[in-house]
Amino acid sequence: MQRILCAALAASVLLASAEGAHAQGFLKRLADRAAEKVEQNAEKLAGDIINGSAKPRQDESSNDEAPVPVETSQEPASVQPVPEAPAPKARYIDSLKTPPHVEAKKAEYNKFGEVSCNVCEGGIELDGRPTFPFDEFSGRYNERAKRAGSWPIGHIHRWQGRASKGTLTLMSEERVDGFQCRRLEYRLERGGSSVSRPGLICLGLANSSSDVENWHEIY
């Protein structure tokens, strides 16, 4: 009986030893496989780095590039200086001329007013020339134009010649070629006949030697 127990005990020890050895072999195999897996992953990672297929992770914020400023400002266009307008040249009354048709009317008027006179210079009196009573304009240069320049529009001056009655009427005031002017009408009547001609006086400088504006007779 004792022999049987000893045999059983020995068998149990042998069985436990066999099971322990089996367990140790199983654990060693698991460790070897894990080590082999780690080694394979390390080799693969090294190969990817060498080939450039694996890149280290970068901070996403480093990928943002600063925007390139768009140049919108433009150089101001060069402004050309505006040339100053030349000062207007002074204009003088003597630049106004008598039209040919007015010259013809004046000649007809003057001829109509001629009257024989033994005591007159040249033996002829000109009834077409207006006469005036003595006043502040008497004896002054261009006295007839200065008188007409002081009259109101519509004023009629009358005079009596040797053979004709004459009137000088201020018809209107208007601008002529830039000058302030007044239009007149000279008229003579004698023996049921009459003749008239236009007249014109203008305000301004007589010529380049003048420095004061006055009324001047144009025709």
Salt bridges, closest charged atoms under 4 A:
ASP32 OD2 - LYS28 NZ 3.20
ASP48 OD2 - LYS44 NZ 3.32
GLU114 OE1 - LYS111 NZ 3.53
ASP135 OD1 - ARG147 NH2 2.68
GLU143 OE2 - ARG147 NH1 2.59
GLU173 OE1 - ARG182 NE 2.61
GLU174 OE2 - ARG183 NE 3.15
ASP177 OD2 - ARG91 NH2 2.93
GLU189 OE2 - ARG187 NE 3.47
GLU217 OE1 - ARG144 NH2 3.19
